[in-house]
Amino acid sequence: MRAMNIGKATALALTVVWAAGCSTTNTSDTGSMGGDSAATTTEATSGSSMSGTSMEDIKNLATVFYFDFDTSQVKSEAVVALRGHAKYLVANPSASVVLEGHADERGTREYNIALGERRAQAVARVLTVNGVSSSQIELVSFGEEKPAIMGHNDSSWAQNRRVELKY
């Protein structure tokens, strides 16, 4: 009888935690993609002056986006560049992009493939929220298989946790 009560209490606690997590999810394009007031200010100063409709306009935008350990949340500083890429892709519907997700060497091969895919999906969400058609986006996950830097330290790992955007 006591085990049944503990099971019910655990189920209730997990439901409350899940509901709390869902209720704090922001669905606006800046909040859900890691944007904040600093990113908005940066975009206002650097992104609004760029027309974003030709390949020349996007040449100076970042094409590699880095992630923190074991996360797939797009950093706010990446959102500015991704909005520039989105502007180009919206203006050029025949253009397409490949998002290559990567992870560092820690974790199993399967876990890192899944993490690389989640990272690529997160970048794709930023692009689609900004008007890019999903038919213009292809996702590929390499997991830990294609490191940018060979090494077994924090610096190397940080550079391997990334999504590369390729036209």
N, C-alpha and C positions, 0 to 999 in steps of 0.2 A: 504494500500500500504506500509506504514512504517513497519507494523508487518511482512510483507512478506520479506522486506529487512533485518530486524533483524534476521528472521529465516534463510535466506540464509547466512548471515554473521556468525551466530552461527554454521551452518552446515560446512561452510568452515573452521572455527577455529577448530572445533572438528576433521576434516579430517587432518588438518596440525599437530595437537597435536598427533593424532594417527600415522601418517606417521613418525613423529619425534621419537616417542617411538619405532616404528618398526625398524627404521634405526639405532638406537643405540644398538639394541640387538646383542650381540656377540654370534656367534654360535660355537665357539671353545669349547672344552670340559672343559678347565679351566675357561674361561671367563664367560660362561653361567651358570656355577654351583657355582659361587661365589669364584672361585680360584683367587689367586693373587700371586705375587712374593714371599711373605712370606710362602704361602702354598707350592709352588714349592720347596723352600729351605728346608722346613721341610720334605717334601717327599724325597728329595735327601739324607737327612741325616738319616731318620728313615725308610722310605718305601722301599728304594732300597736294603737294606740289608736283608729284609725279603723275603723268597721264596714265601709265601702266598699260598702254595698248600695243606697244611694239616690243620686240625682243631687246632692243637697245635700252628701253625703260627698265627692264627687269634684270639687266646684266649685273648691276651692283647689289642686287638683293641676295641675301643668304640663301643657299640651297642645301645646307646641312643644318639640321636642327637637333640639338642635344637634349638629353633627358637625365633626370636624377636617377639614382640607383633604384631599381625595382619599381619604377613608375612608368605610366604612359601619359601623364599629364603634360600637355604642351605648355612650355614656359611663356610668360607674357611677352618677353622680348622677341620671341619667334612669331607671335601673332602679327606683328607689324609687317614683317617680310612676307608672311603667308597671305596677308590681305593684298599686298602688291602682286603676288603671283596670281591670286584669285582674280584681280582686276584684269590682268593680261588674259587669263583663260576665258573669262566671260566675254571679253571683247574679241577673242579669237576662238570661236567654237570648234574649229577644225584642229586646234592644237590639243595635245594630250600630255599627260604627265605620268611618270612612274614614281611611286613612293616606295623606297627600299628601306625596310625596317631592320635594325640591327640591335644586338645586345652585347654586353661584355661576356667574358668566358665563364663567369660564375653562374651556377645553376646547371640543370640538366639540359641536354640538347633540345629536348621537346619543349621544356619550359621557355627556353630562350627563343625558339621559333615562334611560340605563341606570344611572347612579350614583344618581339619585333613586329609581329602582325598588329598587336594592340596599339603600338606606337604609330605605325603607318595609318591605322584607322583613325587615330586621334588627329593626325595631321589632315587626313582626308575630310574629317568632320569640319575642321576650320575652313577648308576650301569650299565645301558644299554649303555651309552656313553663309558664306560670302558669295553665293550665287553660281558656283561652278557645278556643271552637270556631272553626275556620278559616272556617266559614260566617258568622260574625259580623264578619269583617274583609274590607274591600275595599281594594285597593291602587291608587293612582294616582300616576303620576310626571309632574311638570311640568318636570323638568330646570331649566333656567335661565329658563324662560318667565314665571314669576310671582315676581319678586324681592320680598322683604319690604322691602328698602331699595335705593333707586337710588344707585349710587355705584361708583367704580372703585378702592377701597382695601381694606385688610385688614379694617377694621371693618365695612364694608358686606358684603363677601364672607362674613365669619363669620356674620352674621345671615341670609344667604341659604342657607347650608348647613344644611338642617333637614328634619324631618318634622313635619307638623301633624296632630294627632289630632282628628277632628271626629265628633261623635255625630249 
